[in-house]
Amino acid sequence: MVFDGFRFDSGLTLLTMPLVLEDLFKLFDKKSENYLSIRKLESICKYFFSDGTELTAYSDINKLSEEIQAKTNENVNSVRKYFDYSKQIYDLTADLFLKKSFSELSSFLNFHSLKTLFSVNKIDAFRTMHQANTDFFSDKRLVQLFDRYTTYNGSNPFKAPATLNIIQHVEYGIGGYLPENGIADIPKSLFELAKKSGLISGLITKSKILSVIKIIL
């Protein structure tokens, strides 16, 4: 839907970790930029609080920290400390949980995986996300803002482990992105990749693929 110069998709509206897509195209000796145009967002979204506070979630951590200091009772240093904490969780867990297969024993028998298993305290697995965020921030608006990241996988911040605070680094440390024509560009580009790689038979038409994409989105 297009309204007042803006297009609204019915499904997902944010892309994170575009390197995953790039790696997929590399498997076929292709470059993702030849199929898909992706840009990094200057701001990811805007938060509106019941007290009238409006906070722009800039994709750049330094700019976001300054925005938070200007709009809330928190300071730049506390926000940066929080993102350092989020990055630490990512650095300790990404190799095992995002890049390895749990069905293979070799995924656990290597230096990085063993380091993760022996650093369980540092990945903040023994308190909830809400408890961790409350310890970092005194401003309830910030606690509410960062608690909402459990929505990425439908969890409850009052029950989910604080390890999920890894998500904040993914969105702000790595950044939020958007394909030029919306998230629908991703399955369309994968269709073109599959077609040119000989993975799709002539019986499956582009219109059929796009109709499925439309239903999904």
PyMOL commands that set and color helices and strands:
alter all, ss='L'
color gray80, all
select helices_A, chain A and resi 18-26+32-34+61-71+76-97+105-107+111-117+129-136+140-152+162-174+185-196+206-216
alter helices_A, ss='H'
color red, helices_A
select strands_A, chain A and resi 2-3+6-7+15-16+38-40+43-48+54-58+176-179
alter strands_A, ss='S'
color yellow, strands_A
deselect
rebuild
show_as cartoon
